[in-house]
Amino acid sequence: MHLRIGLRALGAILTVWATGAFAMAASAASPVRVVAAESSYGSVVETIGGSHVKVVSLLDSPSVNPHQFEASPRIGRQLANANLVVMNGLGFDGWMEPLLSGTSNPKRVVIRAADAASGIVSSDKNEHLFYSPQAMLATASQVAGALARIDPAHTAAYRQGLVRFQAQMLGVYGALQKLIAAHPNLTVTATVPVYNYMLALLGYHELYRDIQYASEENSQPSAQQVKTFIQALQQHKVDLLIYNVQVHNRLTDQEVQTARDSGVPTVGVSAIPLHGENYAQWQIKQLKAIKQALDKGSAKSS
């Protein structure tokens, strides 16, 4: 049997095919435009969105102090053209708020981790929510939902992307469990309160938060506070010192040096992962570094 197609019918088929092909090409050429204030959130969006998103992370290097970030006209244009903006909130990236107010885009969706994970925010309003796996999971869920609303044609892909991110986070919880099993019930402190959410998940008893917040805010702690902190390191009243590699001043440098001289394990963490670094891998790497430092400290003392 021979199939005959008239010129008009053939033209209609070609028109439908061309229209569909054009739509697919347009979709492929026009991913959802996303601006993430920090690359920690940018990584989450990339994991969920894959090839359907184009992400710009404004802070994407641990060598940049988030509190000293300066915007530019280029960033203003990126925010004006963004379909989705993801940021931390709670003042960590407070410079974003005037930028958003000054760039009109009524269709732009803005997700703040502080709102997505409002029930997880600590009583002292610690702003470093990217160190809470629970907060990141809550934020990821909102990101997947927002992407599906912006680009409903790829809803299934965004759902799969959320499952992919959740699976990656199992590795973070696994590293947490290994650290807890190897080194439970520790007393710890830090130069600044960047890692507090993770320390709370580890169940560690944390000391001297008052001086941590003073250091972060560049306010001068009292002489007695400094003396107590330094003596605690010298007398091994703490098992671990966490320091922020992005925050350096005379006091934090003195604390780190005293801990090292006294044989207290010290581990540096950052508020921003390296450009292109996967969020879960970043967290796992730092948890492993803590375990290695504690393992080494235990071996020396035994």
Disulfide bonds with the S-S distance in Angstrom:
none
